[in-house]
Amino acid sequence: ERKTLIAQEDEFNKRSQELKEKLENATTEGDFSDLSDEIEELEKDKKEAEIEKKKTLIDGEIERIESELTELEEKVKDINNDEKRSENKVSKLQVKELLRTGEYYLRSEVKEFYDKFKNLRSVGGEGLTIPQVVIDRIMDIVGDYSTLYPLVDKIKVKGTARILIDTDTTPATWIEQTGTIPTGNVGTITNVDFDGFKVGKITFVDNAILQDSIINLDDYVTKKIARAIALALDNAILNGTGSTYKQPEGIIPNIPQANLVTVTSGRLIDIIKPIAKIDTGDDSIGEIVAVMKRSTYYDKFLEYSINVNAEGNVVGKLPNLSSPDLLGLRVVFNNHMPADKVLFGEYEKYTLVEREDITIDKSEHVKFAEDQMAFRGKGRFDGKPTKPSAFVLVTLGEPTGGSTVTFSVYDNSDGDALAGATVTLCGATETTDENGIATFTNIPNGRHNYSVALEEYNTKTSTVTVAGVDREIEVKLIPTPEEQGEG
């Protein structure tokens, strides 16, 4: 609507300018009469547009107020739901015991929920709130479908939340028995704020299952919702783009630049070495896990999987596909990882916030088939790495013998190519040809110092970074002051 109003205003300005030009060129009484009618019509259109603009502003204000009222109603509903849940809350271990004994299916809230679920088409727009005992069953099953959910730290909150993290790793101070403990550094407290972003999945259920026993219906519904949530959470934990796109923040987008490493040697030792960026010895750390795409493991690491017996002796260079590892580090597969990349990390340094309510409603975006009903399971989560430096991303490049670095040397004052300049790189020296070119081959990856020297010019020194691709460096030498004066 704003764009429409701007376009309308531009149109009025254009018409006004045209009328102004016509007035300047008018010569007869008839010309002035016609222009008078056009001016009146323009003024009339402007008044009508002004009224329409005010209506648009009013409509926008009404829409804003209605949106705020909806948010308030949602918060009140959350409070009421939390109060209802606390009355019947049970632990996940208790849920497993209830399932084992069959008492889970006899609980009143479970029976009432599935009775309403069978008639979901007649449920109002607010949907069904899943009982806490069923939520605990769903979140327990999420771990069966997700490879990352079991690794990360999880907390339950109501609404937005803030956790405080003490990042101080300094030791205590030894003092005399009667001495005063120095205040020193009491720790660096970091605030980490969390919100609740919605995740949902539309799913179909056959009417035959709706007519089946509550046991089969519960098994179908809980697994469908758990699997959908698990896949969404795994992707968000790794690649989530944050509040801008209404989702958790992923690990990979937050990794510090220094913890992004490329390895092209193909040697296992070079792939493992970057873990030193995590295990610095400054503080005790938890288990470090290597997460990668399954195909990456088969393509790059299968040959390194070695089995040992109880005495620690190597019994064969055989792939251990049931419990893959790299030099003792646990390997976890996840297909949301990019190919040929390994994410080493202490995954407890990622916190996933779970809102305590998961709801089901009918789908208004999918037509109901005769023998199926569409439902949508929705949950709210947030998450972010509380310590991004606890992760390192290793990119596995193709082994290479080195890159070619080409130097083009010119006179800074007139741009002429300089022949005979001495270029030094990685301990090797080359002289520029008549075109000012010097070429070095088989330069290894890394940052290297170079120098370019020529009589009657200031020597140029700098660095070049090689990362598996050829480089072309342009160098402009500045004449010495004596040379410039003679010119």
N, C-alpha and C positions, 0 to 999 in steps of 0.2 A: 504493500500500500504506500509505503514511503517513496518507493521508486516511481509509482504512478503519480504521486503529488508533485515530485520534482520534475517529471516529464511534462506535466500539465503547466507548471510554472514557466518552464522553458518555452512552451508553445505560446503562452500569453506574451512573454517578452518578445518573441519573434514577431507576433502579430502587431504588437505596439510599434516595433521598429519599422515594419513595413508601412503602417499607417503614417508614421512620421515622415517617411520618405515620399509617400504619395502626397501628403499635405504640402511639402516643399515644392513638388512638381505640378500641383494643381493650378489651373489658370482660368477655368470657366466656372460659372455658377453651378452647372450640372455636376462638375467634378466635386465641388465642395458639398453639394447635397448628398451625393453617393457616399462620400467619406463620413459625413455626419451619421448616416445610418449604420455604417460599419463600426464607428466608434461607440455608438449606443449598444450595439450587439456585443461588442467586446466587454464593455462595462457590465452588461447583464450576465455574461458568461463568468466574469470574475466574481460577481456576488454569489452566483450559484455554487461556484467552486469553493468559495470561502465557507459557505454553509456545509458543504460536503466534507471539507477539511475538519471542521469542528466536530461533525458527526463521527469521523474516523478517529479523532483523538479521544472522544468520549468512549467509543467502542473499545479502543485499546486500553483505556483505564479500567473499564468494566472487566475486560479479559484478565488484566493483571490482578484485580481484586479477587476474581473468581479463582485464579490460580493459587493465590495466597490462602484462600479459604480451603481449597482442596488439600494443600499441604498441612494446614492445621488439623483437618479431619483425619489425615493419614497419621499424624503424630498421636492424636487422641486414640485412634484405633490401635496403634502400636502399644500404647500404655495399657489399654484394656486387654489386648492379647497377651502381653507379658504377665499381667496379673492372673489371667486364666491359666497360663502355662505353669506358673510357679506352684499352683495348687496341686498339679498332677505330675510334677517333674520327677524323672527317674534317670539313673545313670545308664550309660551305654552297656555296661556289664549286666545291669538289671534287665535291660531290653533283651539281651542274648538269653538270659535265663528264662524270661517270659516266653520267648520264642521256643525254647527247648521244651518247656512244660505245656505250651499251647495256651497259656493264660493271656498272652498278648492279644490273641484274636477275640478273647472274651471281654476285654476291657471296654467300658461303655463309650469312651471317646473314640476308640478305633472303630467300633461298630457304627457309631453315629456318623463318623466321617465317611465311611464307605457307603453307607445308605444314602448320604447326600451326593456322594460322587456318582453313584449310579443314575442320579437324576440331575446331572450337571447342567443339562440344557435349560433347565428351569431355574437355575441359580442366578441371582442378580449380579450386577456388574462388579460387586466387591469380591466375588470369588469365594473359595473355601480356604480357611486357614487350617493347615495341617497340624494335628495334635503333636505335642512335644515328643511323645513316645514314638510316633512315626518318623518325626524329623531325626531323632537319634538313630533310628534304623537306617534311614536314607544316608546320613553322613557316615555311618559305619560302612555302608556298602560303597560309598565314594572311594574309599581307600582301595577297594578291589579293582576299580576301573582307572584310578589315577596313579601315576608313578611318582608324582612330586608332592601330592597332598600329604602322604605319610612322612615326608622328610621335613616339611617346614613347621615353624612354630605357629600354633593356632590359639586364638583367644575369642571368646564370645562377648559381644557388647550389645547395648541398646542404643540406637542412634549413632551419632558421631562419637569418636573416642580419641584420647591422647594418651600415649604411653611415654614414660620417661626412661631413658637409657643412660646409664653411667658408663662413659667411655674411658675413665681413668684406669690406667694399668700400673701405676707406681706402687712400689712396695711400702710396707709399714716401716716406721723408724725405730731403731733400737735406742733406748735411753736408760739412764740410771733408775733404780727402783723408786726413788723419791722425786725424780725429775718430772718436768712438765712436758706433756706431749705437744710438739709443735703443730701449729695449725696447718701450715703447708698448703698443698693443693688438695682441696676436699673433693675433687672429681669434676669432670666435665659432663654436665647433664645435657642431653640432647632430647628435644621434643620431637615426637613423630606423631603426626595427626592422621586420623583415618576417618573415612566417610563410609557410606553404604551404597554400592552401585548394584543395579538390578541385572540379573542374568535369567534368561527364560528360554524355553524350548517348546515348540508345538509338536505334539505327538498324537498318533491315532491309536485307539483301542477298539478291538472288535466287540460288537454287541454280545457275541457269545461269551466273551470273558466277563462282561458286565453281569451276565446272568449266572456266572459260575460262582463257586464258593468264595468267601472272603479271603481264604488262604491264597488261592490262585490270583485273585485280583490284587491283593496286597503285594504279592511277589512281582507281578507285572509292573504295577505303578511305581513301586519304590525303586526297582532296578532301572526303569526307563528314566526317571528323574535323576537318580544318582549318576548314571552313565553320562547324561547330558551335562550335568553340573561338573563332573570330573573332567571331561574334555575341555570345557570352557575355563576351568580353574588352571589346568596344566598350561594352556596357552597363555593365560594372563600372568601366571607366575614367571614364565620365561620372557614373554614378549609384550606384556601389557603396556599401553601407552599413557595411562594415567587419567586424571580427572577431565582433561580436555575432551577425551572420547568416552567418558563415563565408565571407566574400568580401572582395575588395580594397576599399580606400576610394576612393570616386569623387571627382572634381574638384568637381562642383557642391555636394555637401553640405559641403565644406571651405572654400568661398570665403568670405573675410572679409566681414562685413556692409557695410563701406565699398565693396566691389567689386561690390555688387548694385545695379544701376542700372535705372531705368525711364524710357523715353523715349516721350513721347506726341505730340511735335511732328510726327513723320513725316519730318523733315528728315534727310538722310544725314549732314550734318555733326554733328548732335547724337548720332547713333548711333555715329559714329566717335570723338567726343571722349573717351569714357571710357577709351580705350586709353592715355591719359595716366596713368592709375592704374598701368599696367604699365610703360610706357616712361617712367620717372621721370628718367632720366639719371644715377642713382646708380651704375649699373654697366652694362657692356655686356650686351646681351640677344641671344638668337637670333631666329629667324624667328617672327613673330607670325602665327598662323593663325586664321581665323574659322570656327567649326564651327556648323552649323545644320541643321535638318531641310530636306529638299529643298523641301517645300511652302512653307516660310518664305521661301526664296529666290525662288520664283516669285511669291508673294503680295506681298512687301515690297521686293525688290531688283532684280527683273528690269529695270525701267526705268532703273536706274543703271549697267547694264553697258555700257561704252563701249570700242570698239576704236580703236586708233591704228595708223598705219603705221610703217615703219622710221624715219622722220624725226621721229616723235613727234606727228604731226598727227592730229587726230580725223578719222576717215574715215566715221563713222556711229554713230548711237546704236543699236547692235545687240546683242542678248544673246549673250554668249560662253559657251555652255553646256558646251563641251568643257573649258575652263579658267576657271571662274568666279572673279571677284575683286571686291573692294571697294576702290577707290582704290589698287590695286596689291597689296592683301593677298590672299593665297591663301584661297579658300573651299573648305571640305571638307564634304561632305554626310554626315550620319549620322542615321538614323531613330530613334535612341534619344534624340535631343535633344527636349525639349518644344517644341511649336509656338510660334511667335512669340517665340523666344528665340535669342540669338546668344552663343556662348561664345568670346570672344577670349582668346588665351593663348599663352604660350611652352611648347609641349607637351613639350619636353625636360625641363621641371621636374616631370614625372610619371615616376616610376620603376616599371617593371613587372619583377617578379622571376619568372623561369621556373625551375621545378624541372626537373632534367634527365631525368626519367622520365615517359613517357606509356605507359599500359597499355591493353589491350583485354581484355574478358572477356565471357562469355556473359551474356545478360540473364535473370535469374530472375524478373523482374516482368512479362515479356511471353511469352505462349504462342507456341510455334513453329508457323508455318503449314507446310503440306506442302511448298510450293515456296519458302519463305523461311527465313532464319535471322536472329535478332536478335543484334546485338552492341552493346557499349557501350564507347566510347572515353573514357578518363579522363586528365586532366592536372592538375597542381597549380601554382597561380600565387598571387602576392600583388602588391599595388601600392598606391601612395598618392602624392599630390602632395607633393613634397619642398619646394615653395615655393608654398603656396596663393595668395599675393598676386601670383603671376605670371599670374593669370587674372582676368577680369572678365566677369560675366554681365549682358547687356543684355536687358531685357524690352521688347518693342515693344508699347506700348499704342495704343489707337485715338486719333487726333488729337482734341483737345478744345479748346473755346474758353475753358475755365476752370471752376472749381467754385464752388458757393455755400457761404458760411460764415455760419451763423446763431448769434448770441449771445443767450443768455437770462440776464438780470441780476437777481439777488435780493439781499435784505438777509440778511446772514449770521446775524443774531440771531433774526429771527422768520420768515424764509423768504418775506416779501412781495416781489412783483415791483416793480422800481424803474423808474419812468418818468423820462425826461429825462436818463439817463446818456449821456455822450459816449463812443462807441467808435471807436477809430482803428485801421485795418488797411491796409497797403500804400499809405499816403499818402492814403487816403480816410477820411472821417469820417461816421458815422451816429449818430442819437439814438434811444434806445430808446422804444418806444411805451408805451401804458398797461399793456400786458402784459409790459413789460420786454424786448421783442424788438427786435433790430437785425440787418438782413440785408445781406450784401455778395455781389455776383455777379461772375462772370468773374475769380475769383482764380486766378492761375497756380500750377502745381505748385511745391513747395519749402517751406522753413521760413520763416515770416513772424512778425515781432514785432507784438504788438497791445497796446493799453492801454484801460482802462475807467475813466472818471473821473466823479464826481458830488459836488457840494458836500455837506459834512458826512460824507463817507466817504473812507477811504484809497484812493488810486488803485491799481488792479491792473494789473500788466504781466506778460506771459508770451509764449510762442510757440505757433504752431499749424502743423502740418505738413499740407500739401495734396498728395495723390497721385492726382489724377484722379477723386476721389469727393467728394460734398458732405459738409460737416462741421457738427456742432452742438456749440457750446461753452457750458457752463454756468459762469457767473461769480458768485461770492458776495462782495459788498463788505462790508467791516468798518467800522462807524461809527467816527469819530474819537473819541479819549478824551474830549473835551469833550462830545460828543453823548451818549456812553455815560453820563457822570456826570450829565447833566441828566435822562436817562431814569431 
